[in-house]
Amino acid sequence: MGLTELKAPKAQGVVRFQVSANQELHLIVPQASGDSLSKFLTARGPGVYAMRFEVKKLKATRAFFRKKLPAKALRMGKTPERLIVLKEYAHGVQLEFVEEPKAQALLAQRYEIVEGQKLNKVAKKHAEGLYLKYCALCHGKNREGYAADNAPSLKSHSLMAVTKIPAANYNFLRYTIAYGRQGTAMAAYGKDQGGPLEALEIDLLITWLREKSGVKNPIELSTDPVLGDVALGKKLYDQTCAACHGVKGEGVSAPALGNPMFLATASDAFLRHAIAEGRDSTPMRAFNNKLKKEEIDALTAYIRSRASGWNAPGAVVIKEPLPKDYILNPKNKAPKFTLREGKYVPAEQVLQALQDKSRMVILDARSKAGWHQSHIPGAVPVPYYEEPDSFIKDMPKDKTWIVVYCACPHAASEKVVSTLRRLGYKNTAIIDEGILVWTNRGYPVQYGQGDVAKK
């Protein structure tokens, strides 16, 4: 089901799954042929008959439904006290509402994030505790940075101002915390990467950091590529950036700009904003009054060009492939994949297929901005939100493997694969780990810039 099963405490006939940090799904099965649940299923058949919700105030919920529904639609139950909306008034599914326990209500407050509103006191305290426990060692007790391993400041207004939800630049911080930066002191803190933090805790931490930095009007940066003279950018980098960021972007007394995960998650506009505005309260000064616009563009373009490796022989502009180029190595043999659950292929098997020059198609299900930023070599951008007619006619309907990936790592790619399978494409698979783990492992990537190829 894609959910994490909870092992304890166990109850006979009940299987529990973790849905999110504080939510569970319980599946209950009959214990004997004659028990009440068994009789119910025999009489009614399988299906969803009722749903229970926990609410903050049962009295307020009842008052709300009294305004929306006739009195005969509502019932009050006992043990526990609950409000019932009869199935005849709820599309055939009985709805039940119970008041959440006080302890659970307090726990919910710890993770309450409402966009446009400040965090409540409980959430603030919890977020501060997370920061002090996991971040302060390197980033400093007061978020000033450089306490250890040249960790950057997290109180910089210019950094936190570009974390508007749901902007792509917000994901830059989210992915940095969750996946870390391989080859640097920044480890992965996301729970699914072996770290201690749930996704909701990472979002809470970022929201707290933004609040603490005093950002009132977050900036939503463009996702369009920044075009510039890469050769000029290299010259400027050597002159103005290398002393702190390293000759090969390895980081000396400032963050490593040559890190694959950094370049896979930082948009062109994010890079340009950092160069132009600097990072207040840090050694990173603003260059918007020292360099011309075209020079800042050139620096941005050069840093982006290192997505395929700092030692890349030159800036290679990768345009969107034409349909005739969709099939990689068309004259070679197909790869041999071992799929998990009949759908997911390990990234290492796809890497091996690339190295073996196997015949296949690779699709990038993210937005085209993500493809321009960093993509697997040979990947075709097919955003999950586009109508299938825009790309399906160009897909080979033989036994050629069609491999899809995104950053989620499954949501967007699942949508594309579901479309392909519905239309009869059987040899389809999703890269299990997604592009971010692919990048973090140091597997090959390219970046795309310049004119888009016309189809």
Secondary structure, DSSP 8 states (H G I E B T S, - for coil): --SEEEEEEEETTEEEEEEETTEEEEEE--SSTTSHHHHHHHHH-SS--EEEEEES-HHHHHHHHHHHS-GGGEEEETTTTEEEE-GGGTTT-EEEEEE--HHHHHHHHHT---TTS---HHHHHHHHHHHHHHTHHHH-TTS---SSTT---S--HHHHTT--TTSHHHHHHHHHHHH--TTSS----BGGGTSSB-HHHHHHHHHHHHHHTT-SS------S-----HHHHHHHHHHHTHHHH-TTS--SSS--TT-HHHHHHS-HHHHHHHHHH--TTSS----TTTS-HHHHHHHHHHHHHGGG-TT-SS---B----GGGSSBSTTS-------BTTTEE-HHHHHHHHHTT--EEEEE-S-HHHHHH-B-TT-EE--TTS-GGGTGGGS--SS-EEEEE-SSSSHHHHHHHHHHHHTT--SEEEETTHHHHHHHTT---B-B-SS----
